[in-house]
């Protein structure tokens, strides 16, 4: 048995508050994560050159304050603005952020006051949003020849207003807010109550709210601690890999026998790779196991607080290797005690909850629980007779690449039975829909949209068993449920007769790529990527260089990946932007990037990345053809090892001759 699908559970997006917080967390991550390297650089400079650092140096220690007060907030404000309104948004975001920075400094000689990391998260996107609204309002109304003048002066004047407001208003308000938050956390530490924060943090992590918690709360407050004390235990509250390690080791030794071998790989990925999401599905399968990670985290923080543990910067990813890199001199024993105390307590509690492996191998029970927690509530329709199905809706987050791929596969299979297959964004599913196929992580949103429809979740966009079940139910007149098939029903038997299926359509020449949609220069072979985000950035840059999108679209692609995975199966992924990012698209285009060494894509290995830019339905015909090609494992393998652009184009868009 394979590992639970972390990439699916990562994308849980049920209705209500949780989905809103997830989206908020995704936006915070979009501002912080691109700048994590700068945070680490600042943390290392702090660890090395302050008075109690590894190599004390008063001159170089002078870098610490300006980087914290100016560089980091400006980077966040610039990035946040770019997410909203491309380059113009980035520029005005930085201008507005600088005003907030100045409003937060109380003594310029000593650089004291509140670093405006939170202020930057607010002012950067807000300034870009206001400028975007202005640009939209005057679009098409500016006389020819005055465009540059209006663009520059509108940004300058609005930047002036926001910088003044930031200095005189927002900055002082954020300073007061930071004082309250910092005082609250300080009180928890002084009272020895900080470990109790884990009671809320650990369940929130498993619901994939870790970005909102870590980057929105702990990182800004921890930065204040580092400035004053040279380290902060707040960096360890959410990122400690110990509690997850203990849980996974317990599962490896005492979990269902068929899952134990695969769990060993999860241990390595989590502890040394820092991918905490790998253990979330284990808790979603057995929710009671959340008690183990809570107990481990509480114990670890208790020991860490007692021993004075702390890090000089964010450990990103949260691996033991990253912990070593951002631990201050003399703090390694306290750090290790914090991590392994959490691991030990978590292991003991999890092992007890798993009854130390005694009893029957309840793999089936766990699989059912996993399906239930991944899918959410299936809605009012629990089953439907195969013969009664006349339309199927394939829903993905944006209704763009992913749903088109699945629709392309099912249309050909179900056309002989008179079943219509359409694709749509999950939030635009027609109200009269009776059957919806969607990725596991979007099932909750689909159920909210059409509560009476049968929601059939799937994990992989290529060759998922759910597609075969749907086809079998229709072909054999069997009862279709969210996760299985029932026996043939009388109504189904009469509805799907031995009647002759509709005649197969005459083969026609397949749709070819329109000129410029996938030009030869968009095919890149033999590439390397550090990680998934690096690959997405490379893929987005191909679209930017082709003139198909602005740089802001790349951030939209990264944000889309935080919402739902774009992994299709067969080693292929099709990254594309969010609905909001379509504003950065100027024309339809595809790219093809080959990574022979493979990229870890949420636990799957991807060799081929096909980025998509389209703000209309121009890509539908292309992706329908791609669906047929990519579902063929032999062709996917040939794409992985292709050595020329001609070979790639011939495989992706085969020309079918007419009969």
Helices and strands as residue ranges (DSSP letters): H 6-9, H 17-32, G 33-35, H 36-49, H 58-66, I 67-71, H 72-104, E 105-107, E 112-113, H 117-138, H 147-165, I 166-170, H 171-190, G 194-197, H 198-206, H 210-213, I 214-218, H 219-229, G 233-236, H 242-254, H 257-271, H 277-285, G 287-289, H 290-307, H 320-325, H 332-353, G 355-357, H 363-375, E 383-385, G 386-388, E 391-396, H 401-414, G 415-417, E 420-425, G 426-428, E 435-439, G 440-442, H 443-449, E 454-458, H 465-476, E 478-481, E 485-488, H 490-495, G 520-522, E 523-524, H 532-545, H 552-563, E 567-569, E 572-573, G 580-584, E 589-590, E 592-601, E 604-609, E 612-613, H 620-630, H 633-641, H 645-652
